[in-house]
Amino acid sequence: MKCSADLIANPVQLGGPGHIVAVDETMVARRKPGNAQGRPVRSEWVFGGMDLNTETFFMEIVRRRDTATLTPVINPV
């Protein structure tokens, strides 16, 4: 089973009473293969979180880092 299909079938549940969840973001980009000059490739923001008690985590590519985009990712209920 592909990783994405498994995550859709079994969504990650983080947090709860007594749990600490750390969240962070990072921008990822890469060079096109065989391109010595590193032609610009669209970079993407990855947003993620990890339950520090259980070490369960998630990562999600997001288009923007604003409240309207990140709130549903953090609290999907």
PDB file as gemmi writes it, atoms N, CA and C in Angstrom:
CRYST1    1.000    1.000    1.000  90.00  90.00  90.00 P 1                      
ATOM      1  N   MET A   1       0.850  -1.179   0.000  1.00  0.00           N  
ATOM      2  CA  MET A   1       0.000   0.000   0.000  1.00  0.00           C  
ATOM      3  C   MET A   1       0.894   1.240   0.000  1.00  0.00           C  
ATOM      4  N   LYS A   2       0.529   2.205  -0.799  1.00  0.00           N  
ATOM      5  CA  LYS A   2       1.280   3.451  -0.837  1.00  0.00           C  
ATOM      6  C   LYS A   2       1.126   4.205   0.467  1.00  0.00           C  
ATOM      7  N   CYS A   3       2.147   4.973   0.802  1.00  0.00           N  
ATOM      8  CA  CYS A   3       2.145   5.743   2.040  1.00  0.00           C  
ATOM      9  C   CYS A   3       0.948   6.686   2.105  1.00  0.00           C  
ATOM     10  N   SER A   4       0.657   7.396   1.011  1.00  0.00           N  
ATOM     11  CA  SER A   4      -0.453   8.352   1.023  1.00  0.00           C  
ATOM     12  C   SER A   4      -1.789   7.651   1.228  1.00  0.00           C  
ATOM     13  N   ALA A   5      -1.977   6.488   0.632  1.00  0.00           N  
ATOM     14  CA  ALA A   5      -3.220   5.738   0.814  1.00  0.00           C  
ATOM     15  C   ALA A   5      -3.361   5.278   2.264  1.00  0.00           C  
ATOM     16  N   ASP A   6      -2.253   4.876   2.878  1.00  0.00           N  
ATOM     17  CA  ASP A   6      -2.280   4.452   4.277  1.00  0.00           C  
ATOM     18  C   ASP A   6      -2.624   5.618   5.197  1.00  0.00           C  
ATOM     19  N   LEU A   7      -2.080   6.788   4.924  1.00  0.00           N  
ATOM     20  CA  LEU A   7      -2.376   7.956   5.746  1.00  0.00           C  
ATOM     21  C   LEU A   7      -3.832   8.389   5.609  1.00  0.00           C  
ATOM     22  N   ILE A   8      -4.387   8.259   4.422  1.00  0.00           N  
ATOM     23  CA  ILE A   8      -5.806   8.598   4.227  1.00  0.00           C  
ATOM     24  C   ILE A   8      -6.682   7.599   4.975  1.00  0.00           C  
ATOM     25  N   ALA A   9      -6.329   6.329   4.907  1.00  0.00           N  
ATOM     26  CA  ALA A   9      -7.114   5.294   5.579  1.00  0.00           C  
ATOM     27  C   ALA A   9      -6.971   5.348   7.100  1.00  0.00           C  
ATOM     28  N   ASN A  10      -5.809   5.800   7.585  1.00  0.00           N  
ATOM     29  CA  ASN A  10      -5.521   5.836   9.028  1.00  0.00           C  
ATOM     30  C   ASN A  10      -4.972   7.200   9.413  1.00  0.00           C  
ATOM     31  N   PRO A  11      -5.827   8.216   9.497  1.00  0.00           N  
ATOM     32  CA  PRO A  11      -5.326   9.552   9.798  1.00  0.00           C  
ATOM     33  C   PRO A  11      -4.621   9.604  11.158  1.00  0.00           C  
ATOM     34  N   VAL A  12      -3.593  10.410  11.235  1.00  0.00           N  
ATOM     35  CA  VAL A  12      -2.805  10.566  12.453  1.00  0.00           C  
ATOM     36  C   VAL A  12      -3.600  11.379  13.469  1.00  0.00           C  
ATOM     37  N   GLN A  13      -3.628  10.906  14.706  1.00  0.00           N  
ATOM     38  CA  GLN A  13      -4.274  11.628  15.795  1.00  0.00           C  
ATOM     39  C   GLN A  13      -3.184  12.059  16.771  1.00  0.00           C  
ATOM     40  N   LEU A  14      -3.025  13.364  16.938  1.00  0.00           N  
ATOM     41  CA  LEU A  14      -2.003  13.892  17.840  1.00  0.00           C  
ATOM     42  C   LEU A  14      -2.649  14.620  19.004  1.00  0.00           C  
ATOM     43  N   GLY A  15      -1.909  14.694  20.108  1.00  0.00           N  
ATOM     44  CA  GLY A  15      -2.308  15.531  21.224  1.00  0.00           C  
ATOM     45  C   GLY A  15      -3.310  14.888  22.146  1.00  0.00           C  
ATOM     46  N   GLY A  16      -3.841  15.724  23.027  1.00  0.00           N  
ATOM     47  CA  GLY A  16      -4.782  15.287  24.044  1.00  0.00           C  
ATOM     48  C   GLY A  16      -4.286  15.741  25.398  1.00  0.00           C  
ATOM     49  N   PRO A  17      -5.044  15.451  26.446  1.00  0.00           N  
ATOM     50  CA  PRO A  17      -4.643  15.865  27.786  1.00  0.00           C  
ATOM     51  C   PRO A  17      -3.256  15.326  28.159  1.00  0.00           C  
ATOM     52  N   GLY A  18      -2.396  16.219  28.613  1.00  0.00           N  
ATOM     53  CA  GLY A  18      -1.058  15.831  29.033  1.00  0.00           C  
ATOM     54  C   GLY A  18      -0.060  15.641  27.909  1.00  0.00           C  
ATOM     55  N   HIS A  19      -0.466  15.879  26.663  1.00  0.00           N  
ATOM     56  CA  HIS A  19       0.435  15.714  25.524  1.00  0.00           C  
ATOM     57  C   HIS A  19       0.917  17.077  25.038  1.00  0.00           C  
ATOM     58  N   ILE A  20       2.147  17.108  24.570  1.00  0.00           N  
ATOM     59  CA  ILE A  20       2.710  18.314  23.963  1.00  0.00           C  
ATOM     60  C   ILE A  20       2.940  18.005  22.495  1.00  0.00           C  
ATOM     61  N   VAL A  21       2.442  18.884  21.625  1.00  0.00           N  
ATOM     62  CA  VAL A  21       2.620  18.720  20.188  1.00  0.00           C  
ATOM     63  C   VAL A  21       3.461  19.891  19.680  1.00  0.00           C  
ATOM     64  N   ALA A  22       4.585  19.579  19.060  1.00  0.00           N  
ATOM     65  CA  ALA A  22       5.450  20.592  18.465  1.00  0.00           C  
ATOM     66  C   ALA A  22       5.122  20.697  16.982  1.00  0.00           C  
ATOM     67  N   VAL A  23       4.972  21.921  16.486  1.00  0.00           N  
ATOM     68  CA  VAL A  23       4.689  22.132  15.067  1.00  0.00           C  
ATOM     69  C   VAL A  23       5.794  23.001  14.474  1.00  0.00           C  
ATOM     70  N   ASP A  24       6.054  22.790  13.189  1.00  0.00           N  
ATOM     71  CA  ASP A  24       7.087  23.567  12.512  1.00  0.00           C  
ATOM     72  C   ASP A  24       6.806  23.555  11.018  1.00  0.00           C  
ATOM     73  N   GLU A  25       7.554  24.359  10.312  1.00  0.00           N  
ATOM     74  CA  GLU A  25       7.418  24.472   8.867  1.00  0.00           C  
ATOM     75  C   GLU A  25       8.803  24.537   8.258  1.00  0.00           C  
ATOM     76  N   THR A  26       8.890  24.148   7.008  1.00  0.00           N  
ATOM     77  CA  THR A  26      10.141  24.272   6.278  1.00  0.00           C  
ATOM     78  C   THR A  26       9.830  24.398   4.794  1.00  0.00           C  
ATOM     79  N   MET A  27      10.714  25.037   4.072  1.00  0.00           N  
ATOM     80  CA  MET A  27      10.561  25.153   2.624  1.00  0.00           C  
ATOM     81  C   MET A  27      11.494  24.141   1.978  1.00  0.00           C  
ATOM     82  N   VAL A  28      10.959  23.390   1.033  1.00  0.00           N  
ATOM     83  CA  VAL A  28      11.774  22.413   0.323  1.00  0.00           C  
ATOM     84  C   VAL A  28      11.822  22.764  -1.156  1.00  0.00           C  
ATOM     85  N   ALA A  29      12.974  22.548  -1.737  1.00  0.00           N  
ATOM     86  CA  ALA A  29      13.180  22.772  -3.165  1.00  0.00           C  
ATOM     87  C   ALA A  29      14.325  21.860  -3.598  1.00  0.00           C  
ATOM     88  N   ARG A  30      14.417  21.623  -4.867  1.00  0.00           N  
ATOM     89  CA  ARG A  30      15.506  20.793  -5.371  1.00  0.00           C  
ATOM     90  C   ARG A  30      15.881  21.253  -6.766  1.00  0.00           C  
ATOM     91  N   ARG A  31      17.031  20.817  -7.186  1.00  0.00           N  
ATOM     92  CA  ARG A  31      17.457  21.108  -8.550  1.00  0.00           C  
ATOM     93  C   ARG A  31      16.932  20.027  -9.474  1.00  0.00           C  
ATOM     94  N   LYS A  32      16.669  20.415 -10.700  1.00  0.00           N  
ATOM     95  CA  LYS A  32      16.251  19.439 -11.693  1.00  0.00           C  
ATOM     96  C   LYS A  32      17.439  18.521 -11.993  1.00  0.00           C  
ATOM     97  N   PRO A  33      17.221  17.211 -12.107  1.00  0.00           N  
ATOM     98  CA  PRO A  33      18.324  16.295 -12.431  1.00  0.00           C  
ATOM     99  C   PRO A  33      18.998  16.672 -13.749  1.00  0.00           C  
ATOM    100  N   GLY A  34      20.314  16.602 -13.761  1.00  0.00           N  
ATOM    101  CA  GLY A  34      21.085  16.888 -14.974  1.00  0.00           C  
ATOM    102  C   GLY A  34      21.203  18.358 -15.290  1.00  0.00           C  
ATOM    103  N   ASN A  35      20.848  19.223 -14.379  1.00  0.00           N  
ATOM    104  CA  ASN A  35      20.906  20.653 -14.616  1.00  0.00           C  
ATOM    105  C   ASN A  35      21.954  21.263 -13.690  1.00  0.00           C  
ATOM    106  N   ALA A  36      23.161  21.449 -14.190  1.00  0.00           N  
ATOM    107  CA  ALA A  36      24.280  21.930 -13.367  1.00  0.00           C  
ATOM    108  C   ALA A  36      24.028  23.330 -12.809  1.00  0.00           C  
ATOM    109  N   GLN A  37      23.281  24.166 -13.519  1.00  0.00           N  
ATOM    110  CA  GLN A  37      23.009  25.518 -13.048  1.00  0.00           C  
ATOM    111  C   GLN A  37      21.917  25.549 -11.977  1.00  0.00           C  
ATOM    112  N   GLY A  38      21.236  24.474 -11.792  1.00  0.00           N  
ATOM    113  CA  GLY A  38      20.165  24.464 -10.797  1.00  0.00           C  
ATOM    114  C   GLY A  38      19.011  25.369 -11.185  1.00  0.00           C  
ATOM    115  N   ARG A  39      18.495  25.163 -12.394  1.00  0.00           N  
ATOM    116  CA  ARG A  39      17.364  25.953 -12.877  1.00  0.00           C  
ATOM    117  C   ARG A  39      16.304  26.059 -11.782  1.00  0.00           C  
ATOM    118  N   PRO A  40      15.740  27.237 -11.571  1.00  0.00           N  
ATOM    119  CA  PRO A  40      14.748  27.394 -10.500  1.00  0.00           C  
ATOM    120  C   PRO A  40      13.593  26.414 -10.634  1.00  0.00           C  
ATOM    121  N   VAL A  41      13.273  25.791  -9.525  1.00  0.00           N  
ATOM    122  CA  VAL A  41      12.155  24.874  -9.427  1.00  0.00           C  
ATOM    123  C   VAL A  41      11.253  25.415  -8.336  1.00  0.00           C  
ATOM    124  N   ARG A  42       9.961  25.367  -8.541  1.00  0.00           N  
ATOM    125  CA  ARG A  42       9.041  25.896  -7.541  1.00  0.00           C  
ATOM    126  C   ARG A  42       9.269  25.218  -6.195  1.00  0.00           C  
ATOM    127  N   SER A  43       9.469  26.018  -5.183  1.00  0.00           N  
ATOM    128  CA  SER A  43       9.652  25.475  -3.840  1.00  0.00           C  
ATOM    129  C   SER A  43       8.276  25.265  -3.204  1.00  0.00           C  
ATOM    130  N   GLU A  44       8.231  24.400  -2.206  1.00  0.00           N  
ATOM    131  CA  GLU A  44       6.975  24.113  -1.525  1.00  0.00           C  
ATOM    132  C   GLU A  44       7.186  24.182  -0.020  1.00  0.00           C  
ATOM    133  N   TRP A  45       6.151  24.616   0.692  1.00  0.00           N  
ATOM    134  CA  TRP A  45       6.176  24.656   2.141  1.00  0.00           C  
ATOM    135  C   TRP A  45       5.641  23.344   2.685  1.00  0.00           C  
ATOM    136  N   VAL A  46       6.356  22.787   3.647  1.00  0.00           N  
ATOM    137  CA  VAL A  46       5.906  21.588   4.337  1.00  0.00           C  
ATOM    138  C   VAL A  46       5.649  21.977   5.785  1.00  0.00           C  
ATOM    139  N   PHE A  47       4.462  21.644   6.266  1.00  0.00           N  
ATOM    140  CA  PHE A  47       4.060  21.943   7.632  1.00  0.00           C  
ATOM    141  C   PHE A  47       3.865  20.618   8.343  1.00  0.00           C  
ATOM    142  N   GLY A  48       4.351  20.522   9.573  1.00  0.00           N  
ATOM    143  CA  GLY A  48       4.231  19.256  10.278  1.00  0.00           C  
ATOM    144  C   GLY A  48       4.130  19.433  11.775  1.00  0.00           C  
ATOM    145  N   GLY A  49       3.802  18.345  12.423  1.00  0.00           N  
ATOM    146  CA  GLY A  49       3.704  18.341  13.870  1.00  0.00           C  
ATOM    147  C   GLY A  49       4.071  16.980  14.415  1.00  0.00           C  
ATOM    148  N   MET A  50       4.546  16.967  15.671  1.00  0.00           N  
ATOM    149  CA  MET A  50       4.927  15.715  16.316  1.00  0.00           C  
ATOM    150  C   MET A  50       4.467  15.729  17.762  1.00  0.00           C  
ATOM    151  N   ASP A  51       3.790  14.662  18.165  1.00  0.00           N  
ATOM    152  CA  ASP A  51       3.396  14.475  19.556  1.00  0.00           C  
ATOM    153  C   ASP A  51       4.652  14.030  20.300  1.00  0.00           C  
ATOM    154  N   LEU A  52       5.139  14.853  21.220  1.00  0.00           N  
ATOM    155  CA  LEU A  52       6.392  14.562  21.907  1.00  0.00           C  
ATOM    156  C   LEU A  52       6.277  13.388  22.875  1.00  0.00           C  
ATOM    157  N   ASN A  53       5.061  13.014  23.251  1.00  0.00           N  
ATOM    158  CA  ASN A  53       4.868  11.870  24.140  1.00  0.00           C  
ATOM    159  C   ASN A  53       4.908  10.550  23.378  1.00  0.00           C  
ATOM    160  N   THR A  54       4.228  10.500  22.237  1.00  0.00           N  
ATOM    161  CA  THR A  54       4.099   9.236  21.492  1.00  0.00           C  
ATOM    162  C   THR A  54       5.026   9.169  20.282  1.00  0.00           C  
ATOM    163  N   GLU A  55       5.628  10.293  19.898  1.00  0.00           N  
ATOM    164  CA  GLU A  55       6.482  10.420  18.711  1.00  0.00           C  
ATOM    165  C   GLU A  55       5.717  10.161  17.413  1.00  0.00           C  
ATOM    166  N   THR A  56       4.395  10.243  17.456  1.00  0.00           N  
ATOM    167  CA  THR A  56       3.574  10.190  16.256  1.00  0.00           C  
ATOM    168  C   THR A  56       3.690  11.541  15.564  1.00  0.00           C  
ATOM    169  N   PHE A  57       3.751  11.560  14.240  1.00  0.00           N  
ATOM    170  CA  PHE A  57       3.924  12.831  13.539  1.00  0.00           C  
ATOM    171  C   PHE A  57       3.139  12.856  12.242  1.00  0.00           C  
ATOM    172  N   PHE A  58       3.035  14.054  11.681  1.00  0.00           N  
ATOM    173  CA  PHE A  58       2.434  14.225  10.358  1.00  0.00           C  
ATOM    174  C   PHE A  58       3.215  15.303   9.622  1.00  0.00           C  
ATOM    175  N   MET A  59       3.139  15.271   8.318  1.00  0.00           N  
ATOM    176  CA  MET A  59       3.689  16.319   7.458  1.00  0.00           C  
ATOM    177  C   MET A  59       2.697  16.543   6.336  1.00  0.00           C  
ATOM    178  N   GLU A  60       2.543  17.781   5.938  1.00  0.00           N  
ATOM    179  CA  GLU A  60       1.606  18.099   4.863  1.00  0.00           C  
ATOM    180  C   GLU A  60       2.160  19.264   4.052  1.00  0.00           C  
ATOM    181  N   ILE A  61       2.081  19.155   2.746  1.00  0.00           N  
ATOM    182  CA  ILE A  61       2.476  20.260   1.869  1.00  0.00           C  
ATOM    183  C   ILE A  61       1.345  21.280   1.885  1.00  0.00           C  
ATOM    184  N   VAL A  62       1.693  22.544   2.115  1.00  0.00           N  
ATOM    185  CA  VAL A  62       0.702  23.615   2.143  1.00  0.00           C  
ATOM    186  C   VAL A  62       1.104  24.696   1.147  1.00  0.00           C  
ATOM    187  N   ARG A  63       0.113  25.332   0.562  1.00  0.00           N  
ATOM    188  CA  ARG A  63       0.383  26.390  -0.417  1.00  0.00           C  
ATOM    189  C   ARG A  63       0.749  27.705   0.259  1.00  0.00           C  
ATOM    190  N   ARG A  64       0.102  27.962   1.404  1.00  0.00           N  
ATOM    191  CA  ARG A  64       0.365  29.205   2.142  1.00  0.00           C  
ATOM    192  C   ARG A  64       0.554  28.866   3.610  1.00  0.00           C  
ATOM    193  N   ARG A  65       1.129  29.808   4.360  1.00  0.00           N  
ATOM    194  CA  ARG A  65       1.356  29.610   5.786  1.00  0.00           C  
ATOM    195  C   ARG A  65       0.495  30.551   6.615  1.00  0.00           C  
ATOM    196  N   ASP A  66      -0.667  30.874   6.124  1.00  0.00           N  
ATOM    197  CA  ASP A  66      -1.541  31.787   6.861  1.00  0.00           C  
ATOM    198  C   ASP A  66      -2.494  31.010   7.773  1.00  0.00           C  
ATOM    199  N   THR A  67      -3.171  31.740   8.645  1.00  0.00           N  
ATOM    200  CA  THR A  67      -4.080  31.138   9.612  1.00  0.00           C  
ATOM    201  C   THR A  67      -5.160  30.307   8.948  1.00  0.00           C  
ATOM    202  N   ALA A  68      -5.741  30.829   7.880  1.00  0.00           N  
ATOM    203  CA  ALA A  68      -6.837  30.122   7.198  1.00  0.00           C  
ATOM    204  C   ALA A  68      -6.377  28.779   6.631  1.00  0.00           C  
ATOM    205  N   THR A  69      -5.134  28.674   6.256  1.00  0.00           N  
ATOM    206  CA  THR A  69      -4.605  27.420   5.695  1.00  0.00           C  
ATOM    207  C   THR A  69      -4.164  26.455   6.788  1.00  0.00           C  
ATOM    208  N   LEU A  70      -3.474  26.958   7.814  1.00  0.00           N  
ATOM    209  CA  LEU A  70      -2.866  26.066   8.808  1.00  0.00           C  
ATOM    210  C   LEU A  70      -3.826  25.605   9.910  1.00  0.00           C  
ATOM    211  N   THR A  71      -4.826  26.408  10.254  1.00  0.00           N  
ATOM    212  CA  THR A  71      -5.743  26.002  11.320  1.00  0.00           C  
ATOM    213  C   THR A  71      -6.446  24.678  11.027  1.00  0.00           C  
ATOM    214  N   PRO A  72      -7.001  24.465   9.818  1.00  0.00           N  
ATOM    215  CA  PRO A  72      -7.633  23.172   9.540  1.00  0.00           C  
ATOM    216  C   PRO A  72      -6.638  22.000   9.538  1.00  0.00           C  
ATOM    217  N   VAL A  73      -5.369  22.271   9.260  1.00  0.00           N  
ATOM    218  CA  VAL A  73      -4.357  21.213   9.286  1.00  0.00           C  
ATOM    219  C   VAL A  73      -4.077  20.823  10.739  1.00  0.00           C  
ATOM    220  N   ILE A  74      -3.995  21.818  11.623  1.00  0.00           N  
ATOM    221  CA  ILE A  74      -3.705  21.555  13.031  1.00  0.00           C  
ATOM    222  C   ILE A  74      -4.904  20.936  13.728  1.00  0.00           C  
ATOM    223  N   ASN A  75      -6.095  21.468  13.468  1.00  0.00           N  
ATOM    224  CA  ASN A  75      -7.305  21.023  14.146  1.00  0.00           C  
ATOM    225  C   ASN A  75      -8.364  20.666  13.100  1.00  0.00           C  
ATOM    226  N   PRO A  76      -8.297  19.436  12.527  1.00  0.00           N  
ATOM    227  CA  PRO A  76      -9.197  19.082  11.424  1.00  0.00           C  
ATOM    228  C   PRO A  76     -10.645  18.838  11.821  1.00  0.00           C  
ATOM    229  N   VAL A  77     -10.965  18.868  13.098  1.00  0.00           N  
ATOM    230  CA  VAL A  77     -12.337  18.579  13.560  1.00  0.00           C  
ATOM    231  C   VAL A  77     -13.261  19.730  13.280  1.00  0.00           C  
TER     232      VAL A  77                                                      
END                                                                             
